[in-house]
C-alpha cells in the first residue's frame, strides 16, 4: 500500500507562515479593510440565502 504525503498545507500552517512579501503599514490597513468588506458581503449574501430558503419552505 502506498502512502501519499499531503502536498497542500493546512490553513493553520498558512496562517503561521511568515509572509513571503513585506507590506507597508498602509498596505496592511488597506488589505484589512478589503478583507472586512469581503467578509461583510459574504455574510450578507449568506443571510439573504437563508432568508430565501425559509421563504420557500
N, C-alpha and C positions, 0 to 999 in steps of 0.2 A: 504494500500500500504506500502510495506517495503522499507526503505531507507538503502542503503549499504554505509558504510564508505570506502573511498579509502584506501586500505591497503598498496599500493605502494606509497612511497614518490615521489614527483616530482623531476626532475633533479636539479632544483634550490635549493630545500631543501637539496639534497645530497651534492651539492657544498658548501652550507653554514654550513654543519655539521662539527663538529670537527672530525678530523681523529681518527679512533679507534686505530691506531698504530702510534708510533713515528718513523719517518725516519731520518736517519743521513743525513747531508747535501750532502754527496757524493751519497747516495741512491736517494735523491730528484733530483740531477743532472742527474743521470742515468735514472731515470724514465721520466724526462722531455725530455731527448734525445730520449728515446724509443717512447714516445707519438708523438714527432715531426716526427720521421721516419715513424711511422704508418700512421699519417695524410698525409704525403707526398705521401706515397704509395697508400693510398685511393684516393687522388686527382689525381694521375697519372692514376690509373685504371679507374676512372670516366671519365677523359679526353679521354682516349682511347675508352671507350664505346660510348661516344658522337660522336667521330670521326667515329667509325664503323657504328653507326646508320645513320649518314649523308651520308656515302658512299653507303648505301643500299637504299636510297630514290631516 
